Amino acid sequence: MIREIIWHRIYQKLTVARIVNLLKTLAGLFFSFATRKPATFGLPPILQVEPTNLCNLKCPLCDAGNGKMTRRRGYLELNLWLKLLDKIGDKVSVILFYHQGEPYLAPDLLMAVHAAHRKKIYTTCSSNGHFITPEKAYETVLSGLDTLLISWDGLDQKSYSTYRRNGSFKKVQQAIKNLQNAKAKLQSKTPYIILQCLVHRYNENQQKRILEQGKAAGIERILFKNIQVTTVEEARNWLPQNNNFSRYKIKNEHLELQRKPPVFCPRPWTTSLINWDGRIVPCCFDKNATYVMGGLLRSCFSTIWHGQSYRHFRQNMLANKGSLTICKNCNQGLRIWLSSRKRSQNEN
């Protein structure tokens, strides 16, 4: 997430209330780490919000596309979101409008973004680009979205659709043009357009040319990310042959991380994820809502954040992170970003 942030945009939106909340959050984090007792003194400065868990693509390693999603499908309710924003919006610094699914399938996505923008909160979204028509691009710019990640995993239709199955490379290219045209027409620097490429066995040798394509398209930032797998079979099918591009290794027919993960994770103190149905889970690695901390339909966010379920989860994190199933394949603290390119002159 850090790589997609345009930091000066966050600095411009900081308020006394957000700075105080951040300091409280960090105090709770450091106190918990030092004493091994969970404590929270503020609210999470970072929220992740799932507009929908529906997707038009069938990416083989994504739960939303490969059939492994066990959660009910649906869309975020705007009224539920507006009520939450009214209560905690002055404390939150960053909102990520994506999780599982394609956010632009959610009818209220840009209204939700605009509501956060009115609160002067930094907003970012991630999309496969298939629904960003000229009209939707115009609405995106008007929403005040700060950054938009677009998946760009190949050089042409063949290489792109190897992973982005059912996808159209031309639609992605056109989406970028639509956004750039809308930004020019409205004389807006935002959203900053960032390309994200998942590096796998079938495109690992295309990075240089993808950079060239992105540069020619006038993209602000290009990111390369190593791919996540869950089984040895997936690893053999998808992991790059160059070990420098992989976070895993196969040892004795078992899948292992190449680097030892940290024993402590700050996410349960600094961020929270709200699924489309209002259920709250600790982070984006809880893809099927295994650890539900509570629901906004029955309780307020602050009560859930400081409540028993969250305290119990944080205690387990402090005592034995490895006992939590969602942590076993987490990328927190690992080297997942391979390289990037920035156009810093456009970020002033």
C-alpha positions as CSV (number, residue, x, y, z in Angstrom):
1,M,0.0,0.0,0.0
2,I,2.8,2.4,0.8
3,R,4.1,2.4,-2.8
4,E,0.8,3.7,-4.1
5,I,0.7,6.7,-1.8
6,I,1.4,10.2,-3.1
7,W,2.7,11.5,0.2
8,H,2.4,15.3,-0.3
9,R,-1.4,14.7,-0.9
10,I,-1.7,13.2,2.6
11,Y,0.4,16.0,4.2
12,Q,-2.0,18.6,2.6
13,K,-5.0,16.9,4.2
14,L,-3.6,16.4,7.7
15,T,-5.5,18.1,10.5
16,V,-4.8,18.4,14.2
17,A,-7.5,15.8,14.9
18,R,-5.8,13.3,12.5
19,I,-2.3,14.0,13.9
20,V,-3.6,13.5,17.4
21,N,-5.3,10.3,16.4
22,L,-2.2,9.0,14.7
23,L,-0.1,9.7,17.8
24,K,-2.7,7.8,20.0
25,T,-2.6,4.9,17.6
26,L,1.1,4.7,17.6
27,A,1.1,4.9,21.4
28,G,-1.2,2.0,21.6
29,L,0.9,0.0,19.2
30,F,4.2,0.6,21.0
31,F,2.6,0.0,24.4
32,S,1.2,-3.3,23.2
33,F,4.5,-4.4,21.7
34,A,6.4,-3.4,24.9
35,T,4.0,-5.0,27.4
36,R,2.6,-7.8,25.2
37,K,-0.8,-6.6,26.3
38,P,-3.2,-5.3,23.6
39,A,-4.2,-1.6,24.0
40,T,-5.7,0.9,21.6
41,F,-5.8,4.6,22.3
42,G,-7.1,5.9,19.0
43,L,-8.9,4.8,15.9
44,P,-7.2,3.3,12.8
45,P,-5.7,6.1,10.6
46,I,-6.1,3.8,7.6
47,L,-9.4,2.2,6.5
48,Q,-9.9,-0.3,3.7
49,V,-13.4,-0.5,2.3
50,E,-14.7,-3.1,0.0
51,P,-17.2,-1.6,-2.6
52,T,-18.0,-5.1,-3.8
53,N,-16.7,-8.7,-4.0
54,L,-18.0,-9.3,-7.5
55,C,-15.6,-9.3,-10.4
56,N,-15.9,-9.6,-14.2
57,L,-12.5,-11.4,-14.5
58,K,-11.5,-14.9,-13.7
59,C,-7.9,-14.5,-12.4
60,P,-6.7,-17.9,-11.3
61,L,-5.1,-16.8,-8.1
62,C,-7.8,-14.4,-6.9
63,D,-10.6,-15.7,-4.6
64,A,-13.1,-13.4,-6.3
65,G,-12.4,-14.9,-9.7
66,N,-11.4,-18.5,-9.2
67,G,-14.5,-19.7,-7.2
68,K,-12.8,-19.9,-3.8
69,M,-14.8,-16.9,-2.4
70,T,-17.2,-18.4,0.2
71,R,-18.7,-15.1,1.3
72,R,-22.1,-13.8,0.0
73,R,-21.7,-11.4,-2.9
74,G,-23.0,-7.9,-2.9
75,Y,-22.4,-4.1,-2.9
76,L,-21.5,-1.6,-0.2
77,E,-24.6,0.4,1.0
78,L,-24.0,4.1,0.6
79,N,-26.1,5.1,3.7
80,L,-24.1,2.7,5.9
81,W,-20.9,4.2,4.7
82,L,-22.1,7.8,5.1
83,K,-23.1,7.1,8.7
84,L,-19.7,5.6,9.5
85,L,-17.9,8.5,7.8
86,D,-19.9,11.0,9.9
87,K,-18.7,9.3,13.1
88,I,-15.0,8.7,12.4
89,G,-14.2,10.6,9.2
90,D,-12.3,13.4,11.1
91,K,-9.9,10.9,12.5
92,V,-9.1,8.7,9.4
93,S,-6.2,9.8,7.2
94,V,-6.4,7.3,4.3
95,I,-9.1,5.2,2.8
96,L,-8.5,2.4,0.3
97,F,-11.6,1.6,-1.8
98,Y,-10.8,-1.9,-2.8
99,H,-10.4,-5.5,-1.4
100,Q,-11.9,-8.4,-3.4
101,G,-13.8,-7.8,-6.6
102,E,-13.8,-4.9,-9.1
103,P,-14.7,-1.6,-7.3
104,Y,-16.2,0.0,-10.5
105,L,-18.9,-2.6,-10.5
106,A,-20.3,-1.0,-7.3
107,P,-22.9,1.6,-8.3
108,D,-22.1,3.8,-5.3
109,L,-18.3,3.7,-5.5
110,L,-17.7,7.2,-6.7
111,M,-20.3,8.7,-4.4
112,A,-18.6,7.0,-1.5
113,V,-15.2,8.4,-2.7
114,H,-16.7,11.8,-3.0
115,A,-18.1,11.7,0.5
116,A,-14.6,10.9,1.8
117,H,-13.1,13.6,-0.4
118,R,-15.4,16.2,1.2
119,K,-14.0,15.1,4.6
120,K,-10.5,15.8,3.1
121,I,-9.4,12.2,3.5
122,Y,-6.8,10.8,1.1
123,T,-8.5,8.2,-1.1
124,T,-7.2,5.5,-3.4
125,C,-8.8,2.8,-5.5
126,S,-7.6,-0.2,-7.5
127,S,-9.3,-1.4,-10.7
128,N,-8.9,-3.7,-13.7
129,G,-10.0,-0.8,-15.9
130,H,-12.8,-2.5,-17.8
131,F,-15.6,-0.1,-16.8
132,I,-13.8,3.3,-16.9
133,T,-15.7,4.7,-19.9
134,P,-15.3,8.4,-20.8
135,E,-18.3,9.3,-18.6
136,K,-17.0,7.2,-15.7
137,A,-13.5,8.7,-16.1
138,Y,-15.1,12.2,-15.8
139,E,-17.0,11.2,-12.7
140,T,-13.8,9.7,-11.2
141,V,-11.9,13.0,-11.6
142,L,-14.9,14.9,-10.1
143,S,-15.1,12.5,-7.2
144,G,-11.7,13.8,-5.9
145,L,-10.0,10.4,-5.9
146,D,-6.3,10.9,-5.2
147,T,-4.8,7.8,-6.7
148,L,-6.0,5.0,-9.0
149,L,-4.1,1.7,-9.5
150,I,-4.8,-0.1,-12.7
151,S,-3.8,-3.7,-13.4
152,W,-1.5,-3.9,-16.4
153,D,0.0,-7.4,-16.5
154,G,1.3,-7.8,-20.0
155,L,2.3,-6.2,-23.3
156,D,-0.6,-7.2,-25.4
157,Q,-3.8,-9.2,-25.3
158,K,-2.1,-12.6,-25.2
159,S,0.3,-11.9,-22.4
160,Y,-2.3,-9.8,-20.4
161,S,-5.1,-12.4,-20.5
162,T,-2.8,-15.2,-19.5
163,Y,-3.5,-14.1,-15.9
164,R,-6.4,-11.5,-16.4
165,R,-8.7,-14.1,-17.9
166,N,-11.8,-12.8,-19.7
167,G,-10.0,-9.4,-19.7
168,S,-9.4,-7.0,-22.6
169,F,-6.0,-5.3,-22.9
170,K,-7.5,-2.7,-25.2
171,K,-10.1,-1.7,-22.6
172,V,-7.4,-1.1,-20.1
173,Q,-5.5,1.0,-22.5
174,Q,-8.6,3.0,-23.4
175,A,-9.5,3.4,-19.7
176,I,-6.1,5.2,-19.1
177,K,-6.8,7.4,-22.1
178,N,-10.2,8.2,-20.8
179,L,-8.8,9.2,-17.5
180,Q,-6.1,11.4,-18.9
181,N,-8.6,13.1,-21.2
182,A,-10.9,13.8,-18.3
183,K,-8.1,15.1,-16.1
184,A,-7.0,17.4,-19.0
185,K,-10.5,18.7,-19.5
186,L,-11.1,19.4,-15.9
187,Q,-7.5,20.7,-15.4
188,S,-7.0,18.2,-12.5
189,K,-3.8,16.4,-11.4
190,T,-5.8,13.7,-9.7
191,P,-6.3,10.9,-9.7
192,Y,-2.6,10.0,-10.1
193,I,-2.6,7.0,-12.4
194,I,-0.5,4.1,-11.2
195,L,0.1,0.9,-13.2
196,Q,0.5,-2.3,-11.1
197,C,1.9,-5.4,-12.7
198,L,1.9,-8.8,-11.0
199,V,5.1,-10.6,-12.0
200,H,4.6,-14.3,-12.8
201,R,6.2,-17.0,-14.9
202,Y,4.6,-15.8,-18.2
203,N,5.6,-12.1,-18.0
204,E,8.7,-12.0,-15.9
205,N,10.8,-11.1,-18.9
206,Q,8.5,-8.2,-20.0
207,Q,9.2,-5.7,-17.2
208,K,11.5,-3.5,-19.3
209,R,9.0,-3.3,-22.1
210,I,6.1,-2.7,-19.8
211,L,8.0,0.2,-18.3
212,E,8.5,1.6,-21.8
213,Q,4.8,1.2,-22.6
214,G,3.9,2.9,-19.4
215,K,6.3,5.8,-20.0
216,A,4.9,6.2,-23.5
217,A,1.4,6.3,-22.1
218,G,2.4,9.1,-19.6
219,I,1.8,7.1,-16.5
220,E,2.8,8.7,-13.2
221,R,4.0,5.6,-11.5
222,I,4.6,1.9,-12.4
223,L,4.8,-0.8,-9.8
224,F,5.9,-4.5,-10.1
225,K,4.7,-6.8,-7.5
226,N,5.5,-10.5,-6.9
227,I,2.6,-12.8,-7.1
228,Q,0.9,-14.7,-4.2
229,V,0.2,-18.4,-4.3
230,T,-1.2,-20.8,-1.8
231,T,-0.2,-24.3,-3.0
232,V,2.8,-26.1,-4.5
233,E,0.7,-26.7,-7.7
234,E,0.0,-23.0,-8.0
235,A,3.7,-22.2,-7.4
236,R,4.8,-24.5,-10.2
237,N,2.3,-23.0,-12.5
238,W,2.9,-19.3,-11.7
239,L,6.0,-18.5,-9.8
240,P,8.8,-16.8,-11.9
241,Q,11.8,-18.9,-12.8
242,N,14.0,-16.0,-11.5
243,N,14.0,-16.5,-7.7
244,N,14.6,-12.8,-7.3
245,F,11.0,-12.2,-8.5
246,S,9.4,-14.7,-6.0
247,R,8.6,-14.5,-2.3
248,Y,8.4,-18.3,-2.1
249,K,10.4,-21.5,-2.6
250,I,9.5,-25.1,-2.8
251,K,11.3,-27.3,-0.3
252,N,10.5,-31.0,0.2
253,E,7.3,-30.6,-1.7
254,H,6.2,-27.8,0.6
255,L,5.7,-24.2,-0.1
256,E,7.8,-21.8,2.0
257,L,8.5,-18.1,2.2
258,Q,12.0,-17.2,1.1
259,R,12.3,-14.7,3.9
260,K,11.3,-15.3,7.5
261,P,8.2,-13.1,8.2
262,P,8.3,-10.7,11.2
263,V,6.9,-12.0,14.5
264,F,4.8,-8.8,15.0
265,C,2.4,-7.1,12.7
266,P,1.1,-3.5,13.2
267,R,-2.0,-3.9,11.1
268,P,-4.5,-4.7,13.8
269,W,-3.6,-1.4,15.5
270,T,-3.3,0.8,12.5
271,T,-5.8,-0.3,9.9
272,S,-9.2,-2.1,9.6
273,L,-11.2,-3.5,6.7
274,I,-14.9,-3.1,6.2
275,N,-16.5,-5.6,3.9
276,W,-19.3,-4.6,1.6
277,D,-21.9,-6.0,4.0
278,G,-20.5,-3.9,7.0
279,R,-18.7,-6.8,8.6
280,I,-15.3,-5.8,10.0
281,V,-12.2,-8.0,9.7
282,P,-8.6,-7.3,10.7
283,C,-7.0,-6.9,7.3
284,C,-7.1,-7.8,3.6
285,F,-5.7,-11.2,4.1
286,D,-8.9,-12.3,5.7
287,K,-10.5,-12.8,2.3
288,N,-13.4,-14.9,3.4
289,A,-14.1,-13.1,6.7
290,T,-12.8,-15.9,9.0
291,Y,-12.1,-13.4,11.8
292,V,-15.2,-11.2,12.0
293,M,-14.7,-8.5,14.7
294,G,-18.3,-7.2,14.4
295,G,-20.8,-5.6,12.1
296,L,-21.8,-2.1,11.5
297,L,-25.4,-3.1,11.1
298,R,-25.5,-3.9,14.9
299,S,-22.8,-1.8,16.4
300,C,-20.7,1.3,15.9
301,F,-17.2,1.1,14.6
302,S,-15.5,2.6,17.7
303,T,-17.2,-0.1,19.9
304,I,-16.0,-2.8,17.6
305,W,-12.5,-1.4,17.3
306,H,-12.0,-1.3,21.1
307,G,-14.2,-4.4,21.7
308,Q,-13.5,-7.9,23.0
309,S,-13.1,-9.7,19.6
310,Y,-10.5,-7.2,18.5
311,R,-8.7,-7.4,21.9
312,H,-8.6,-11.2,21.7
313,F,-7.3,-11.1,18.1
314,R,-4.5,-8.6,19.1
315,Q,-3.6,-10.8,22.1
316,N,-3.2,-13.8,19.8
317,M,-1.1,-11.7,17.5
318,L,1.2,-10.7,20.3
319,A,1.3,-14.2,21.8
320,N,1.7,-16.3,18.6
321,K,1.2,-14.7,15.3
322,G,1.6,-18.1,13.6
323,S,-1.5,-19.4,15.2
324,L,-3.7,-17.1,13.0
325,T,-4.5,-18.7,9.7
326,I,-4.7,-15.5,7.8
327,C,-1.2,-14.6,8.8
328,K,0.4,-17.7,7.4
329,N,0.7,-16.3,3.9
330,C,0.8,-12.6,4.7
331,N,3.2,-10.3,2.9
332,Q,3.5,-7.8,5.8
333,G,7.2,-7.1,6.3
334,L,8.3,-9.1,3.2
335,R,9.8,-7.8,0.0
336,I,6.7,-7.8,-2.4
337,W,7.6,-4.7,-4.6
338,L,10.2,-5.6,-7.1
339,S,10.8,-2.2,-8.7
340,S,9.0,1.0,-9.6
341,R,9.2,4.0,-11.8
342,K,8.1,7.5,-10.8
343,R,7.5,10.7,-12.6
344,S,8.3,13.0,-9.7
345,Q,8.0,16.1,-11.7
346,N,4.3,15.4,-11.9
347,E,3.9,14.9,-8.2
348,N,4.8,18.5,-7.0
